[in-house]
């Protein structure tokens, strides 16, 4: 498997986004409580 610089950068960006997603989800849970996942699903499906 050949790995170039662009592939490494893309993988790093995906990891950063995944970590940011986790942080944002934690914030949403604090704000919306038990409704966080329902809210997320509703917004995603609109």
Secondary structure as GFF3:
##gff-version 3
##sequence-region A 1 46
A	DSSP	alpha_helix	5	32	.	.	.	ID=ss1
A	DSSP	three_ten_helix	33	35	.	.	.	ID=ss2
A	DSSP	alpha_helix	36	44	.	.	.	ID=ss3
###
